[in-house]
Structure formats: structure tokens, C-alpha cells
């Protein structure tokens, strides 16, 4: 169960307040009991004085004088039954139970009976002493009032100070909580330090120091991320340039080496490879500028034809056979021909390198039963190593000694940019890379 900080702060003072109330109640009881004993002692002292060896008899004047000095009432019953009283009415009823207050008129009295014996001048008589209960209550009130005031005021002061302190403390803690939420949201500006020099001020300083270090760490992370992205892009650019330059070089070498049948096709291949280099360099120069991908009608089969011709010199150089038979139906989609050329070029070049000399690479295009278009690139190479198979499309993951590990990462990025998926599987002795479009291409 959650218990708030304010409740935790108020709980000890509440216990203290209960203790103060208990001590106050005990002090009130002790004070009242002390006053009761003092009154009882006073009555007994009066009784001893009046019942002791006197030098004068008890008369109306003596009794009234004693009333004026002590504040109590007297009734003297002589042995003949005659009464002398300080009450206006001498024939008041006498008490039968001395422990019970007796009401006379509008007042209550506590009575004390004092027999008068020889050699008292009024021997044989009985002196009744009536102590007014109002005097007793006043005395008790005067005795307990300071304790009540002290306990009550002290308790209220304790509660008030505790509530004020807890309110200020809870407010400062909530400010710290909000500050930590702001930091979690990315706002690292320092919070104002409280004027009071205490542990919460130290905590605020620690929070500000944490925010400062997090701001520095974020800046370093952003810088590192920018450098990482730039490095990945540069690596990808180097990869594309190397492939294109190698293809152009091989095409020219093929042209120069084939003296029996000199055709212009290798030169056209070299020119297209050089055009790819120019396109990649233009992408690098536009790094950081907002660009929009092209979405123009393009035939996947035409792009595959061009890609096969581009990688033909590389396959011929490595002794790899490429099998591509263009289907009779067209596969026109809305896309970027250059990006799609990178997609198919990376997949086919990767298959050529994977299968090596004497290997076979097969490219097929088909339409599935649900109407989606599918391009497959198959090779009969040994397939990727087990340690990299699960992360084959991640940047810089490669099983080749001189590979960069960006070809398949660039291919997947190009596929996702066109809303299609790029997957791979190992089926018997073949490695299959498959590109699936969500919608059927136009016939």
C-alpha cells in the first residue's frame, strides 16, 4: 500500500500529539487530585481549630467571622437542639451521607461533621462545616487550566509547524519529481536551487549535474551517430563505386581482349557503369539535403535486362553462368529505376561472388496466386556462414575476406523504400534471395 510522504511526515507528530494529550490528561488528573486533597486538608484544619481547646465559645459572630476568613458555611447544633447558622435559613436539612454533595438552594456543598467534646464551651453540640462545591470547582479549574492550555497550544503548534514543514518539503520533492520527468523527456536545462542549504539542495545540485552530463552525453551521441551514418554512407558509396568501377574495367578489358568479335556492347556496359559512379557521387554530394525518391513508371524486366548486362563482365571474369529469361508479361511499377538497379545489381553481384568459378546464378520473375509480383535470385554457392546467417542484412556483416558488408543492407533499404520485402532462405543446395511486391505489377 502506498503511503504518501506527507502522511509519513505527519505520523510522528501525530503520535507525539497523542503523547502530549495523554501527559496533559495525567497532569490534569494529578492537579485535580492535589486540589481535592488541599481542600480536604483545609476543611480538617478548620475542624481541628474549631473543635480544639477554645478560649471563647462559638457564637453567631464567631461563626460569621470564620466564614469571612475561610469562605465556608457553618451550622452549630447545640446539645439542646438550638441552631446557629451562617446560612440565611438556619433550618436547612443536614446531610445523612457525608460523601455526597448536598444541594442547598442553588448551590452544592460538601459537608464535614465535627462533634464538640469537653472542655469545649459548646460541648455536646455538633458543628457542621459546609464547603461550597463552586469553590472546589474553581480551585480545580485554576489548577488544571495551565496544563490544558500548555498541552493544547503545544499540540496545535506542533501540528501547525509539521503541516507547514511537510507542505514545503512535499512541494520541493514534487518539483524534483517534475524536473526528473523533464530530463527524461529531453529537457536538460538546470533547475533553480532552493535558498535553504539542506539535503534537498544537495539533491537538486546532483540532479542539475546529472542533467548537464546527460546533455553532454546526448551531444556526444548525436555526433557519434552522425559520424556513424556518414561512415555507413561512405562505406556504401565506396562499395557501389568499387563494383561499378570493377564492372567498367572488366567490360573494357573484355572489349580489348576479344579481337575476333569486336562489338560495342562492352563499351556500352562500361558507360552505364560510369553513369552509376556519377549517380553515386551525386548522392554523396547531396548528403544531408532533403530529397524525394523518384516514382516513375518502370519495367522491372527492363531493369533486370540492364543489370544482367552490367554484371555480365564480372560473371565472365569469374567463370559464373547467369541464367535470365525475360518473361512474356511486363512488370511495370511506380519506382526509381536507379534505386531498383542498385537493388538487383547488389543481389546478382552478391550471388556471383558467392557461387564463384563454375557456379550458376538464376534469375526468375513470377506472379503469385494472390497477385503479388516476385523476383528471385538463386545461386548454387555454399551459402552464408552460420555465424552471420541471422544478421545477413545488417550493415558491415560479411563473410568475404575483402567484403565491406553493405551490399545486402543497401538492397534491403532499397526494397523497403519501394514498399516491398527482401528475404532469403537456404533451400537444399541453393541460396535464394526473394523480392516481393505487395501488389501485382501491370501486364
SVG drawing of the C-alpha trace seen along z (x, -y; Angstrom):
<svg xmlns="http://www.w3.org/2000/svg" viewBox="-36 -39 79 69">
<polyline fill="none" stroke="black" stroke-width="0.4" points="0.0,0.0 1.3,-3.4 1.8,-5.8 2.5,-9.4 5.4,-11.4 3.1,-13.9 1.4,-11.2 4.8,-9.8 5.9,-13.2 2.7,-13.8 2.6,-10.4 5.4,-11.0 3.9,-14.4 0.5,-12.8 2.0,-10.2 3.7,-13.0 0.4,-14.8 -1.3,-11.8 1.5,-11.6 1.1,-15.2 -2.7,-14.7 -2.0,-11.7 0.5,-13.6 -1.8,-16.6 -4.7,-14.4 -2.5,-12.8 -1.3,-16.3 -4.9,-17.5 -5.8,-14.4 -2.9,-15.0 -3.7,-18.7 -7.3,-18.0 -6.4,-15.3 -3.9,-17.6 -6.6,-20.4 -9.1,-17.9 -6.5,-16.9 -5.7,-20.5 -9.4,-21.3 -9.8,-18.2 -6.8,-19.3 -8.2,-22.8 -11.6,-21.5 -9.9,-19.2 -7.7,-22.1 -10.8,-24.2 -12.4,-21.4 -9.4,-20.9 -9.3,-24.6 -12.9,-24.9 -13.1,-21.6 -9.8,-22.2 -9.5,-23.8 -11.1,-27.2 -10.7,-30.5 -14.2,-31.6 -17.5,-29.9 -18.9,-29.6 -21.4,-32.3 -23.1,-33.8 -20.4,-36.5 -17.5,-34.0 -19.1,-31.7 -19.7,-34.6 -16.1,-35.8 -14.8,-32.3 -17.0,-32.3 -15.4,-35.5 -11.9,-34.2 -12.4,-30.7 -15.3,-31.1 -17.2,-28.1 -20.6,-27.9 -21.2,-26.7 -24.1,-25.3 -23.8,-24.7 -26.4,-22.4 -26.2,-22.7 -26.9,-19.8 -30.3,-21.4 -31.1,-21.3 -30.7,-25.1 -29.0,-26.0 -26.6,-28.8 -26.0,-29.1 -24.2,-31.3 -26.9,-30.4 -29.8,-32.8 -32.1,-29.9 -30.8,-28.1 -33.3,-25.2 -31.5,-23.7 -31.6,-19.9 -28.5,-18.2 -26.8,-15.6 -27.1,-11.9 -24.3,-10.8 -21.2,-12.9 -19.6,-11.6 -22.4,-13.0 -22.7,-16.8 -25.7,-18.4 -27.8,-20.9 -28.9,-23.9 -30.7,-26.5 -28.9,-27.0 -25.6,-25.7 -24.0,-22.4 -21.8,-21.8 -19.6,-19.1 -20.3,-18.6 -18.0,-17.7 -19.4,-16.8 -17.4,-17.8 -18.6,-16.6 -17.7,-19.1 -16.4,-17.5 -15.4,-18.8 -13.8,-21.1 -15.3,-22.9 -17.8,-25.6 -20.2,-24.1 -19.6,-20.5 -22.3,-18.1 -23.1,-20.0 -22.2,-19.3 -20.5,-21.7 -21.3,-21.2 -18.9,-22.6 -20.2,-23.2 -17.6,-23.7 -19.1,-25.2 -18.6,-22.9 -18.3,-26.0 -15.1,-26.9 -13.8,-23.4 -14.6,-23.5 -12.9,-27.0 -9.8,-25.7 -9.6,-22.6 -10.1,-24.7 -7.4,-27.1 -5.1,-24.2 -5.7,-22.3 -6.2,-25.3 -2.4,-25.9 -1.8,-22.3 -4.7,-22.3 -3.5,-25.4 0.0,-24.3 -0.9,-20.9 -3.4,-22.2 -1.4,-25.1 1.7,-23.0 -0.1,-20.3 -1.5,-22.8 1.9,-24.4 3.4,-21.0 0.7,-20.1 0.9,-23.5 4.6,-23.5 4.6,-19.9 2.0,-20.6 3.8,-23.7 7.2,-21.9 5.7,-18.9 3.9,-21.0 7.1,-22.9 9.1,-19.6 6.5,-17.8 6.4,-20.8 10.1,-20.7 10.1,-16.9 7.4,-17.3 9.4,-19.9 12.3,-17.5 10.0,-14.8 8.8,-17.1 12.4,-18.0 13.4,-14.3 10.4,-13.9 11.6,-16.9 15.0,-15.3 13.5,-12.0 11.7,-14.0 15.0,-15.5 14.9,-19.0 18.3,-19.3 18.2,-22.9 19.2,-23.4 16.6,-23.9 16.8,-26.8 18.4,-25.8 16.4,-26.4 17.6,-29.0 17.7,-26.6 21.0,-24.9 20.0,-21.3 20.0,-17.8 17.3,-18.7 19.5,-21.5 22.4,-18.9 19.9,-16.6 18.9,-19.5 22.6,-20.1 23.1,-16.4 20.1,-16.5 21.5,-19.5 24.9,-17.8 23.2,-14.7 21.2,-16.9 24.5,-18.6 26.3,-15.3 23.3,-13.9 23.3,-16.9 26.9,-16.4 26.3,-12.7 23.5,-13.4 25.7,-15.8 28.4,-13.2 25.9,-10.6 24.5,-12.7 28.0,-13.5 28.9,-9.8 25.6,-8.9 26.3,-11.5 29.8,-10.1 28.4,-6.6 25.8,-7.4 28.4,-9.2 30.7,-6.3 28.0,-3.9 27.0,-6.1 30.7,-6.5 31.2,-2.7 28.1,-2.1 29.3,-4.7 32.8,-3.0 31.1,0.3 29.0,-0.9 31.9,-2.8 34.1,0.3 31.5,2.5 30.8,0.1 34.4,-0.6 35.2,3.1 32.4,3.7 33.6,0.9 37.2,2.1 36.1,5.7 33.9,4.5 36.8,2.6 39.2,5.5 36.6,7.8 36.4,5.4 40.1,5.1 40.7,8.8 38.1,10.1 39.7,9.4 37.8,12.0 34.3,10.4 34.7,6.8 31.3,5.3 30.3,2.1 28.3,3.8 31.2,3.9 31.7,0.2 28.0,-0.5 28.3,1.6 31.3,-0.4 29.5,-3.7 26.5,-2.5 28.9,-1.6 30.4,-5.0 26.9,-6.5 26.3,-4.6 29.5,-6.0 28.3,-9.5 24.9,-8.8 26.5,-7.6 28.8,-10.6 25.8,-12.9 24.1,-11.1 27.1,-11.7 27.4,-15.4 23.7,-15.8 24.1,-14.1 22.1,-16.0 19.9,-17.8 16.1,-16.9 15.5,-14.7 12.4,-12.8 12.6,-9.4 11.6,-9.1 8.3,-7.4 8.0,-7.0 6.7,-4.0 9.5,-1.5 9.5,2.1 11.3,4.5 12.2,6.8 14.0,3.9 15.9,3.1 16.8,6.7 18.0,6.9 20.3,3.9 21.5,5.2 22.4,8.6 24.4,6.9 26.1,4.7 27.3,7.6 28.0,9.8 31.7,8.9 32.1,9.7 30.4,13.1 32.5,13.8 35.7,12.9 34.8,15.2 33.5,18.0 29.9,17.8 26.9,18.6 23.9,16.2 20.5,17.6 17.9,15.0 15.0,15.5 12.8,12.4 9.1,13.4 6.5,12.5 4.4,10.3 5.5,6.9 6.1,5.8 5.6,2.1 5.6,0.5 6.0,-3.0 9.5,-3.3 13.0,-4.7 15.0,-2.9 18.3,-3.9 17.5,-2.6 16.0,0.6 19.1,1.0 21.1,0.9 18.8,3.4 19.0,6.0 22.7,5.2 23.7,5.9 21.7,9.1 23.1,10.5 26.7,9.4 26.4,10.9 25.2,14.2 28.1,14.1 30.7,13.6 29.0,16.3 29.0,19.0 32.4,18.4 34.0,20.1 31.9,22.6 28.8,21.6 25.3,20.8 23.1,17.8 19.4,18.0 17.0,15.0 13.3,15.5 10.2,13.2 6.8,14.5 3.3,13.5 1.9,15.4 -1.6,16.8 -2.6,13.7 -1.4,11.4 1.8,10.1 5.0,9.9 8.1,11.8 11.7,11.6 14.1,14.4 17.9,14.6 19.3,18.1 22.8,19.3 24.4,22.7 27.1,21.5 27.9,22.8 25.6,20.1 26.4,17.8 28.3,18.9 26.1,19.9 27.5,17.2 26.3,14.4 23.2,16.0 20.8,14.4 22.1,10.9 22.8,11.0 21.1,7.7 22.8,5.7 25.5,3.2 29.1,4.3 28.2,8.0 30.1,10.1 31.7,13.5 34.1,12.3 37.7,11.6 37.7,8.3 33.9,7.5 32.5,4.4 29.2,5.9 26.9,3.2 25.6,4.7 22.7,6.6 22.0,3.8 21.7,1.3 19.5,3.8 17.1,4.2 16.9,0.4 16.1,0.0 13.4,2.7 11.8,1.1 11.8,-2.3 9.6,-0.7 7.2,0.9 8.4,4.4 10.1,7.1 13.5,8.7 14.1,12.1 16.4,15.1 16.5,18.8 18.7,21.8 16.9,24.5 18.8,27.7 21.9,26.6 20.7,23.2 20.6,19.8 17.5,17.8 17.0,14.1 13.4,13.1 11.9,9.6 8.1,9.5 5.9,6.6 2.6,6.3 0.6,5.6 0.7,7.3 2.6,5.4 0.9,4.3 0.9,6.8"/>
</svg>
